[in-house]
Amino acid sequence: MIIRLISFVVFLSTSTIASAQEQSSASITAGGYFRWSEEWFNHPNFGRGTNESQGYFLQRYLAHVEVKDNDSGVRGYLQAKYSEISNKFGNLSSTDRDDGDIHQAFFENKYMRLGRQESPVGSTLLIGVREGPNSRLSFDGIKGFLKSDVNAEFFLGHPVDISSGFVDNRHAETILAYAYFNSLLKAEPSTADVYLIYYDDFTSKLYTLGTRWVYNTEHFNVDTDIMLQAGRYNDDLDVQAYGVASRMKAPVLQSVDATMLASYISGDKDANDGQYNTFNALFPRGQYYGWSGEIGHPNIIALVPGIAWKISDSLTWAGNIAWYWRENIHDGVYRGSGSLLRAATNDKRFTATQVNSSGEWKIDKMFSIYFEYSYTAAGDFIKESTDSDDSQFFALRTALRF
């Protein structure tokens, strides 16, 4: 399969490279990102579904070629992918396996980018790249750039659905559009970005207005998103939702930083009041709260203190402990993907306690090894619902970049 991937890249890029070689100012670069991950899960989803230990092996291969005119900055970019999974029980998800496809293929100049592309936004709280699963997230669309006193980015497109066959990924009908104004407000050491995101899947139409406030000094860093969400849900409910999520970091010892993550994100108040208050995280970074992705943004109060230790230039370690509550007891608990994990079956607010630990060893510029571990203990709400086992997740990963 790796040979197929390499052949695929060569085949798709041959004509582009030949054209670029005719221009003296053109440069051609190629590279890749290969990741191998052994993962183990015990009682995923707190024991609901596959309620047994399982280990599985993930492989992800990305290879790209870029042709760029160094005088004008015009470039063409092509990235192919292949992903595989072994020994996983049950049905595979759409992001587990892909026998080869185009992950990115776009043309870009200083004003716009057209084609298939990754499109992370801001802190990636709402639109990320889906780094945890085997298949990253990309979109088919057009992106515009405004570079002046105010830098801005505009996008209109569709998310790409993953199919497991060879070159069969197509974009969904769902529409995503956003305008992101970078550092619209500046008062050093603070900056504030402003963004508006439109999402339409033909049953729900959502508008998310947000600001990202960053305060950054040598001794203290705060990165906070404040979001309001409106629109229609399932064509008949008015959306009134909101969320605040913040990350903080401050040095406490030489090479050791104290960290804090805190979130307050709305859940639905009443299923019969004609309103929908559950915040939709759109295309979130699934491992925002923990490596396992057991807990996600909607209907959550989260408090996550921790530490990050830079042991050496090549070795780092981070750990934290997280406490989760439901923001509203009339709504359920959601996964990192945004899908419902548990419906509201009791009036308990406390959801879970989670311990996370991770480390990375950068052997050189090309090769790294890292591990991730999460232990999630069921809280009162989970314990009083069905299937309430504690869950554990461990991953040992190696990555090669070239």
Backbone torsions as a table, in degrees:
resi	resn	phi	psi	omega
1	MET	NA	-34.6	178.1
2	ILE	-64.8	-39.2	177.6
3	ILE	-62.3	-40.0	177.7
4	ARG	-61.0	-43.1	179.7
5	LEU	-61.2	-48.5	-179.2
6	ILE	-61.8	-42.9	178.5
7	SER	-62.6	-37.7	179.5
8	PHE	-62.4	-45.6	178.8
9	VAL	-62.7	-45.4	-179.2
10	VAL	-61.1	-44.4	-178.6
11	PHE	-61.6	-46.4	-176.1
12	LEU	-72.5	-25.2	-173.6
13	SER	-98.5	-9.7	-174.1
14	THR	-58.3	-48.3	-176.9
15	SER	-67.1	-35.7	179.4
16	THR	-66.0	-43.5	-179.6
17	ILE	-64.8	-43.1	-179.6
18	ALA	-61.0	-39.8	178.7
19	SER	-66.5	-39.3	-177.3
20	ALA	-68.9	-32.2	-177.4
21	GLN	-66.3	-17.5	178.2
22	GLU	-77.8	-11.2	-178.6
23	GLN	-108.4	123.8	-174.5
24	SER	-65.5	-25.9	-177.2
25	SER	-89.6	0.3	-176.4
26	ALA	-84.6	146.8	173.7
27	SER	-126.4	150.3	-179.2
28	ILE	-126.1	126.6	176.7
29	THR	-129.3	153.2	177.6
30	ALA	-141.0	154.1	-179.9
31	GLY	-170.3	-173.5	-178.7
32	GLY	-163.6	167.7	175.7
33	TYR	-139.4	110.3	179.6
34	PHE	-110.5	132.0	-179.5
35	ARG	-131.8	132.7	176.0
36	TRP	-120.8	131.8	-172.9
37	SER	-139.9	122.7	171.1
38	GLU	-98.9	119.8	-176.8
39	GLU	-121.2	148.3	178.7
40	TRP	-134.6	132.5	-178.4
41	PHE	-129.4	131.3	174.7
42	ASN	-117.7	121.9	-177.9
43	HIS	54.6	57.4	175.1
44	PRO	-60.2	151.7	-177.6
45	ASN	57.7	32.7	-179.3
46	PHE	58.9	31.0	175.0
47	GLY	96.2	-3.0	179.0
48	ARG	-85.8	131.3	-178.3
49	GLY	94.5	-121.0	178.6
50	THR	-76.0	96.6	-171.2
51	ASN	-99.3	55.4	178.4
52	GLU	-154.7	162.3	179.2
53	SER	-69.7	142.8	175.1
54	GLN	-151.3	144.2	174.2
55	GLY	-121.3	143.7	-178.3
56	TYR	-147.4	159.4	-174.0
57	PHE	-117.4	124.6	-179.2
58	LEU	-107.9	139.9	174.2
59	GLN	-129.1	132.5	176.9
60	ARG	-131.8	129.6	179.3
61	TYR	-128.1	121.7	174.5
62	LEU	-122.9	131.2	178.3
63	ALA	-135.2	137.8	-175.2
64	HIS	-136.5	159.8	170.5
65	VAL	-135.4	138.3	-178.9
66	GLU	-128.6	132.4	175.6
67	VAL	-117.0	125.3	-173.4
68	LYS	-135.8	135.6	171.2
69	ASP	-88.9	113.6	-172.4
70	ASN	-71.1	-21.1	179.3
71	ASP	-77.2	-47.3	-175.5
72	SER	-96.2	-18.7	-175.4
73	GLY	83.1	0.3	177.2
74	VAL	-66.6	136.2	-179.7
75	ARG	-146.3	154.8	171.1
76	GLY	-119.2	139.4	-174.7
77	TYR	-134.4	131.2	179.4
78	LEU	-132.0	128.2	179.2
79	GLN	-134.7	123.5	177.5
80	ALA	-104.8	160.2	-177.1
81	LYS	-142.9	156.4	171.5
82	TYR	-148.2	135.7	178.5
83	SER	-139.4	147.0	-176.2
84	GLU	-143.3	152.7	176.7
85	ILE	-138.2	143.2	-178.3
86	SER	-129.9	141.5	170.1
87	ASN	70.4	22.5	177.1
88	LYS	-90.9	132.2	179.8
89	PHE	-75.1	156.4	172.1
90	GLY	73.9	-168.5	-179.1
91	ASN	-73.6	139.3	176.7
92	LEU	-78.8	146.9	174.9
93	SER	-82.3	168.2	-178.1
94	SER	-67.3	-19.1	-178.6
95	THR	-95.7	1.4	-176.6
96	ASP	-79.1	-37.2	-168.9
97	ARG	-143.1	139.6	174.9
98	ASP	-152.0	120.1	-174.2
99	ASP	-77.2	8.6	177.1
100	GLY	129.8	125.6	-179.3
101	ASP	-163.2	178.2	175.8
102	ILE	-90.9	117.9	177.5
103	HIS	-87.3	-42.5	175.4
104	GLN	-140.1	142.3	175.3
105	ALA	-159.5	102.3	-175.1
106	PHE	-145.1	159.2	171.7
107	PHE	-109.9	140.0	-176.3
108	GLU	-141.8	139.1	165.9
109	ASN	-129.8	-167.1	-174.5
110	LYS	-73.7	-8.9	-178.4
111	TYR	-105.7	-27.5	-172.6
112	MET	-158.6	163.3	172.8
113	ARG	-132.9	127.7	-175.3
114	LEU	-125.1	126.9	175.7
115	GLY	132.3	-162.1	179.8
116	ARG	-81.7	131.2	-171.1
117	GLN	-158.8	150.0	164.3
118	GLU	-73.1	148.2	-175.9
119	SER	-146.1	60.9	177.5
120	PRO	-65.1	148.6	-175.8
121	VAL	-124.1	124.9	172.9
122	GLY	54.8	-125.0	-179.6
123	SER	-78.5	0.9	-177.8
124	THR	64.4	18.0	176.9
125	LEU	-65.2	-38.1	-178.3
126	LEU	-102.8	-34.2	179.0
127	ILE	-135.1	107.4	-178.5
128	GLY	-114.9	-155.7	-179.6
129	VAL	-116.8	-1.1	178.9
130	ARG	59.7	60.9	-175.7
131	GLU	-74.0	-32.7	-175.5
132	GLY	-63.3	-54.6	-179.8
133	PRO	-67.2	175.7	-177.9
134	ASN	-67.5	-37.0	-176.0
135	SER	-108.5	121.4	177.8
136	ARG	-75.1	168.2	-175.5
137	LEU	-95.9	133.8	173.6
138	SER	-138.2	167.9	-176.9
139	PHE	-133.0	149.3	167.8
140	ASP	-97.2	119.7	-177.9
141	GLY	178.0	-166.5	-179.4
142	ILE	-127.6	136.3	-179.9
143	LYS	-123.3	133.0	178.1
144	GLY	-111.0	149.1	-178.4
145	PHE	-120.9	138.6	172.3
146	LEU	-124.3	117.0	-177.7
147	LYS	-123.5	105.0	179.3
148	SER	-154.5	-142.6	175.3
149	ASP	-62.0	-31.5	174.6
150	VAL	-117.8	121.3	177.0
151	ASN	-88.6	133.8	-177.9
152	ALA	-140.6	157.5	179.4
153	GLU	-135.7	133.4	-179.4
154	PHE	-125.4	138.2	-176.9
155	PHE	-140.0	143.4	172.7
156	LEU	-142.2	123.7	-179.6
157	GLY	-177.2	-164.4	-176.4
158	HIS	-132.1	140.3	173.4
159	PRO	-67.6	147.5	-179.9
160	VAL	-90.8	125.2	174.8
161	ASP	-81.3	142.0	-178.8
162	ILE	-96.0	124.8	170.0
163	SER	-114.4	150.4	-170.6
164	SER	-80.7	-10.9	-177.3
165	GLY	-78.6	-169.2	-176.5
166	PHE	-95.3	119.4	179.2
167	VAL	51.8	54.7	-179.3
168	ASP	-129.8	13.6	177.6
169	ASN	-76.2	132.0	178.4
170	ARG	-129.9	154.9	179.8
171	HIS	-79.1	152.4	177.6
172	ALA	-77.8	167.3	176.3
173	GLU	-77.4	-16.5	178.6
174	THR	-54.4	136.2	-179.2
175	ILE	-105.2	133.4	173.3
176	LEU	-126.2	130.9	175.7
177	ALA	-140.0	142.7	176.3
178	TYR	-151.3	156.5	170.4
179	ALA	-126.2	124.9	-176.4
180	TYR	-125.1	118.4	-179.1
181	PHE	-104.5	113.7	-173.9
182	ASN	-87.3	129.1	178.0
183	SER	52.2	46.4	179.2
184	LEU	-63.2	-34.8	176.0
185	LEU	-117.6	129.5	-178.3
186	LYS	-128.9	129.8	173.0
187	ALA	-153.3	80.6	-171.7
188	GLU	-46.9	135.0	9.2
189	PRO	-91.8	25.2	-178.4
190	SER	-106.8	146.4	169.6
191	THR	-137.0	153.6	179.2
192	ALA	-134.0	122.4	172.2
193	ASP	-94.1	152.0	176.4
194	VAL	-128.0	137.3	-178.8
195	TYR	-144.1	151.8	174.6
196	LEU	-130.7	125.6	-177.3
197	ILE	-120.8	130.8	176.8
198	TYR	-113.0	131.6	-179.0
199	TYR	-131.9	130.2	-176.8
200	ASP	-141.6	110.6	176.0
201	ASP	-108.9	18.2	174.3
202	PHE	74.4	-1.7	165.4
203	THR	-117.9	-29.1	178.0
204	SER	-129.0	140.7	175.0
205	LYS	-125.1	119.0	-173.4
206	LEU	-123.3	140.5	174.1
207	TYR	-120.8	122.9	179.4
208	THR	-117.1	117.1	176.1
209	LEU	-104.9	127.0	-176.0
210	GLY	-144.0	162.9	171.4
211	THR	-134.6	140.4	176.3
212	ARG	-112.6	115.8	-178.8
213	TRP	-104.9	126.0	-179.2
214	VAL	-122.0	126.0	174.1
215	TYR	-118.1	118.6	-170.7
216	ASN	-137.5	115.2	172.8
217	THR	-128.7	-178.8	180.0
218	GLU	-64.5	-27.7	-172.7
219	HIS	-112.6	-6.8	-175.5
220	PHE	-155.2	137.2	179.3
221	ASN	-136.0	131.6	175.2
222	VAL	-131.0	133.8	179.1
223	ASP	-132.7	108.3	-170.7
224	THR	-127.4	131.8	172.2
225	ASP	-107.6	130.5	174.3
226	ILE	-119.4	123.6	-168.7
227	MET	-133.4	139.4	172.4
228	LEU	-120.5	138.9	-176.3
229	GLN	-129.9	133.3	179.4
230	ALA	-138.0	174.3	178.8
231	GLY	133.5	-149.9	179.6
232	ARG	-128.9	139.7	178.1
233	TYR	-117.0	128.0	-177.8
234	ASN	52.8	32.3	174.8
235	ASP	66.7	-4.7	-174.4
236	ASP	-134.8	-0.3	-179.3
237	LEU	-120.7	134.4	175.4
238	ASP	-77.0	129.1	179.4
239	VAL	-87.4	126.4	173.2
240	GLN	-138.6	92.9	-174.4
241	ALA	-135.9	163.6	-177.4
242	TYR	-156.9	166.1	177.3
243	GLY	-163.7	148.2	173.2
244	VAL	-132.6	129.0	178.2
245	ALA	-138.3	132.9	-173.8
246	SER	-139.6	140.8	172.7
247	ARG	-119.9	136.0	-179.2
248	MET	-131.4	149.9	178.9
249	LYS	-148.9	137.1	178.4
250	ALA	-149.7	138.5	178.9
251	PRO	-71.4	138.9	177.3
252	VAL	-120.1	-29.5	175.3
253	LEU	-141.5	169.4	175.9
254	GLN	-60.3	122.1	178.7
255	SER	71.9	8.7	178.9
256	VAL	-125.0	126.5	177.7
257	ASP	-113.3	140.5	168.1
258	ALA	-85.8	139.0	-179.1
259	THR	-124.9	155.4	175.7
260	MET	-148.6	132.7	172.7
261	LEU	-120.9	130.5	179.0
262	ALA	-138.7	138.4	180.0
263	SER	-139.3	147.3	171.8
264	TYR	-141.4	102.5	-171.3
265	ILE	-129.9	133.5	-165.2
266	SER	-73.2	151.4	171.2
267	GLY	-121.8	173.3	-175.4
268	ASP	-75.1	135.6	-176.5
269	LYS	-84.2	-39.5	-172.8
270	ASP	-156.9	123.0	-177.2
271	ALA	-68.6	-12.3	-174.2
272	ASN	-118.3	16.4	-175.9
273	ASP	-99.1	5.8	178.6
274	GLY	79.1	4.3	177.5
275	GLN	-119.8	157.0	175.4
276	TYR	-126.9	115.7	-172.6
277	ASN	-108.9	2.2	179.2
278	THR	-76.2	119.0	-178.9
279	PHE	-68.4	131.1	178.6
280	ASN	-96.5	116.6	-177.3
281	ALA	-82.4	4.8	172.8
282	LEU	62.7	-101.3	-178.6
283	PHE	-123.2	70.5	-166.6
284	PRO	-79.2	164.7	168.4
285	ARG	-76.3	106.7	-170.2
286	GLY	-63.2	-27.7	-178.9
287	GLN	-96.3	32.1	-176.7
288	TYR	-62.8	-42.2	-176.7
289	TYR	-98.2	-24.4	-179.6
290	GLY	-168.9	156.9	-173.8
291	TRP	-63.2	-27.4	-176.2
292	SER	-76.1	-21.2	-176.8
293	GLY	69.9	19.9	179.8
294	GLU	-65.8	-35.9	-173.8
295	ILE	-116.9	136.2	-178.0
296	GLY	-124.1	-174.3	-170.2
297	HIS	-67.2	-47.2	-168.7
298	PRO	-59.9	142.5	173.7
299	ASN	52.1	58.8	-175.2
300	ILE	-140.1	141.3	161.5
301	ILE	-116.6	121.6	-175.8
302	ALA	-128.6	139.4	174.6
303	LEU	-134.6	118.5	-169.8
304	VAL	-135.1	85.9	174.1
305	PRO	-82.5	149.7	-179.6
306	GLY	-165.7	-173.3	176.1
307	ILE	-136.4	153.2	174.8
308	ALA	-129.2	126.7	-173.3
309	TRP	-121.3	118.7	173.8
310	LYS	-91.0	93.9	-173.9
311	ILE	-67.5	-40.5	176.8
312	SER	-154.0	-177.9	178.5
313	ASP	-62.1	-24.8	-175.5
314	SER	-110.7	-9.7	-172.2
315	LEU	-127.1	125.3	178.2
316	THR	-132.0	154.3	177.1
317	TRP	-142.4	144.1	177.5
318	ALA	-141.1	146.0	177.4
319	GLY	-149.6	153.5	177.2
320	ASN	-156.8	167.1	172.1
321	ILE	-125.7	134.9	-173.6
322	ALA	-121.8	141.1	171.9
323	TRP	-120.9	134.3	-176.5
324	TYR	-125.0	137.1	174.2
325	TRP	-129.2	156.9	170.2
326	ARG	-78.1	132.6	176.9
327	GLU	-66.3	-37.9	178.6
328	ASN	-131.7	129.6	-175.1
329	ILE	-74.1	-7.7	178.4
330	HIS	-91.7	1.8	177.2
331	ASP	-120.9	163.6	-175.0
332	GLY	-90.6	-159.9	178.4
333	VAL	-115.1	142.6	-172.2
334	TYR	-121.4	150.9	177.4
335	ARG	-76.8	172.9	175.6
336	GLY	-60.9	-28.0	178.0
337	SER	-74.6	-14.3	-176.2
338	GLY	98.3	-8.4	178.7
339	SER	-79.2	156.5	-175.7
340	LEU	-71.1	128.0	176.8
341	LEU	-95.0	-45.4	177.7
342	ARG	-141.6	132.0	173.6
343	ALA	-76.4	163.6	-179.2
344	ALA	-75.7	101.1	-177.8
345	THR	-113.7	-6.2	177.2
346	ASN	-151.5	176.5	-174.5
347	ASP	-101.4	15.4	178.5
348	LYS	-77.0	141.0	-176.1
349	ARG	-97.6	-37.3	-174.8
350	PHE	-72.8	127.3	-172.8
351	THR	-99.1	-52.6	-172.5
352	ALA	-166.9	159.0	167.4
353	THR	-115.2	135.5	-176.3
354	GLN	-133.4	135.5	175.2
355	VAL	-112.6	127.2	-178.4
356	ASN	-122.1	140.7	176.6
357	SER	-143.0	139.3	179.4
358	SER	-150.4	152.6	177.9
359	GLY	-147.8	153.6	179.2
360	GLU	-139.7	135.5	175.7
361	TRP	-119.5	108.4	177.1
362	LYS	-88.4	97.7	-175.1
363	ILE	-66.0	-43.4	173.4
364	ASP	-156.0	-168.6	-177.5
365	LYS	-65.7	-20.9	-175.3
366	MET	-101.4	-33.0	-166.4
367	PHE	-122.8	134.6	177.7
368	SER	-143.1	155.7	176.4
369	ILE	-129.1	135.8	177.1
370	TYR	-148.6	156.6	179.2
371	PHE	-126.8	158.0	178.4
372	GLU	-141.0	136.4	178.1
373	TYR	-141.2	136.4	175.4
374	SER	-137.0	134.2	169.8
375	TYR	-118.7	121.6	-176.4
376	THR	-118.2	112.5	-179.7
377	ALA	-92.7	128.0	-179.0
378	ALA	-62.5	134.5	175.1
379	GLY	-92.7	-170.2	-173.7
380	ASP	-58.6	-42.2	-177.7
381	PHE	-63.5	-46.1	179.9
382	ILE	-66.4	-41.6	-177.1
383	LYS	-61.8	-33.6	-178.7
384	GLU	-88.8	-2.6	170.0
385	SER	-95.5	177.7	-179.7
386	THR	-77.8	152.9	177.5
387	ASP	56.0	86.9	-172.0
388	SER	-125.1	41.2	178.0
389	ASP	-75.8	148.7	169.8
390	ASP	-67.7	151.6	-178.9
391	SER	-119.6	153.4	176.3
392	GLN	-134.0	146.6	178.9
393	PHE	-139.8	135.6	176.8
394	PHE	-140.8	138.6	176.8
395	ALA	-138.4	136.5	172.6
396	LEU	-120.2	118.4	-171.1
397	ARG	-126.7	147.6	170.9
398	THR	-125.7	144.8	-178.1
399	ALA	-137.3	140.2	178.1
400	LEU	-123.7	123.0	177.3
401	ARG	-118.5	134.9	179.4
402	PHE	-149.3	NA	NA
